Amino acid sequence: MASHTTFRIGGRVRYLLYPESADALIAAVTYCREKGIPCALVGNGSNLLWQDADFDGCVLFTSGMKRITVDGTCVRADAGAHLSAVCIAARDAGLGGLAFAYGIPGSVGGAVYMNAGAYDGEVGQRITAVTYYDSFEDRVVTVPGEDCAFGYRTSVFSQKKAVILSAEFSLEKDDPAVIRAAMEDYLARRREKQPLEFPSAGSAFKRYPGYFTAKLIDEAGLKGYSVGGAQVSDKHAGFIVNRGGATAADVNTLIAYVKEKIFAQNGIWIEPEIRTVGDCLL
Ligand SMILES: Cc1cc2nc3c(=O)[nH]c(=O)nc-3n(C[C@H](O)[C@H](O)[C@H](O)COP(=O)(O)OP(=O)(O)OC[C@H]3O[C@@H](n4cnc5c(N)ncnc54)[C@H](O)[C@@H]3O)c2cc1C
């Protein structure tokens, strides 16, 4: 999995599958369930700390499902479409409202699951419908955005085992040149502030209400602190980066250390934003 996650961390897996349609994805999930094969669902692997140990099961990647269509002010995208590709399709169609998401390196499915967001925007604010497969009831369901319980880095899908198949975004007409400028500005801000030169899974910790987590970590003197190949970025304290050869064990030890330090300093327990294998299992 090291070559399939942005953290560049993870052991071997028995089967990797790249279904190219919702039907193929559902068939794969059903097959694994019938055969008792452990099955994990991964989008772009950009918010994921996979395990070091071998995984004797099947990892289903949605990256083969990447159709994007535009209909008036509505953009529909398959779960595996890259979020930035959706932003580009919207811009080219003269549709604004998603520029903030440009540069988030996830898939539509992962972005809906996490309610990905940046610069005061969240994808949940733009989602009007999500279609998913409920593997327990063996049915495909479409829910309106208001039933997705979008919150800070969470949605109804973070709480239940569902296979997001596609999502619908409602946008508004705008000048493509204005949208392009906004997208480029957001991307430039990312490049300036984030340690994009090293593998990571983005912000390692969630915001704690009333605090900027990265600032707390910085104030605790943890910038640059390392465990094995894992390091609290010295560019942005909210990121844990893989400086080379980091293992999941290194990252977990570092996360635990940072949490303890922040508790000792501020009396609060910060929570990881990064997902693990357990979150991917269906
Ligand atoms: C450099 C960098 C910058 C980042 N910046 C941001 C940022 O600004 N804002 C932000 O919110 N995040 C950011 N992230 C984190 C990450 O990109 C987002 O959380 C993204 O939405 C994750 O999408 P993914 O497809 O990579 O999900 P994955 O990492 O593949 O999976 C994450 C979780 O979503 C689940 N999932 C994935 N696809 C589906 C599906 N189809 N159905 C059901 N569940 C699914 C997985 O099972 C897993 O539990 C950043 C990451 C990096 C590396």
The ligand as a Gaussian input file, in Angstrom:
#p B3LYP/6-31G(d) Opt

LIG

0 1
 C       -1.001000      17.354000       0.945000
 C       -2.405000      17.104000       1.453000
 C       -3.264000      18.176000       1.633000
 C       -4.562000      17.960000       2.123000
 N       -5.379000      19.035000       2.278000
 C       -6.625000      18.840000       2.736000
 C       -7.511000      19.930000       2.926000
 O       -7.189000      21.102000       2.662000
 N       -8.755000      19.685000       3.397000
 C       -9.181000      18.415000       3.683000
 O      -10.334000      18.242000       4.111000
 N       -8.355000      17.351000       3.519000
 C       -7.109000      17.533000       3.050000
 N       -6.288000      16.452000       2.882000
 C       -6.759000      15.109000       3.246000
 C       -7.476000      14.351000       2.100000
 O       -7.007000      14.759000       0.842000
 C       -8.992000      14.528000       2.180000
 O       -9.517000      14.101000       3.415000
 C       -9.701000      13.744000       1.055000
 O      -11.063000      14.091000       1.076000
 C       -9.570000      12.227000       1.214000
 O      -10.039000      11.625000       0.031000
 P       -9.433000      10.225000      -0.481000
 O      -10.183000       9.841000      -1.698000
 O       -7.972000      10.319000      -0.616000
 O       -9.843000       9.305000       0.735000
 P       -9.004000       8.051000       1.278000
 O       -7.812000       8.536000       2.002000
 O       -8.831000       7.066000       0.213000
 O      -10.053000       7.484000       2.344000
 C      -10.422000       8.247000       3.476000
 C      -11.671000       7.586000       4.090000
 O      -12.743000       7.745000       3.157000
 C      -13.312000       6.472000       2.877000
 N      -13.763000       6.464000       1.475000
 C      -13.035000       6.764000       0.376000
 N      -13.804000       6.624000      -0.723000
 C      -15.018000       6.214000      -0.299000
 C      -16.234000       5.878000      -0.958000
 N      -16.370000       5.923000      -2.285000
 N      -17.290000       5.481000      -0.191000
 C      -17.193000       5.423000       1.158000
 N      -16.070000       5.715000       1.847000
 C      -14.992000       6.113000       1.110000
 C      -12.203000       5.458000       3.114000
 O      -12.728000       4.174000       3.396000
 C      -11.487000       6.082000       4.315000
 O      -12.124000       5.722000       5.514000
 C       -5.001000      16.641000       2.386000
 C       -4.139000      15.568000       2.173000
 C       -2.846000      15.784000       1.697000
 C       -1.943000      14.620000       1.463000

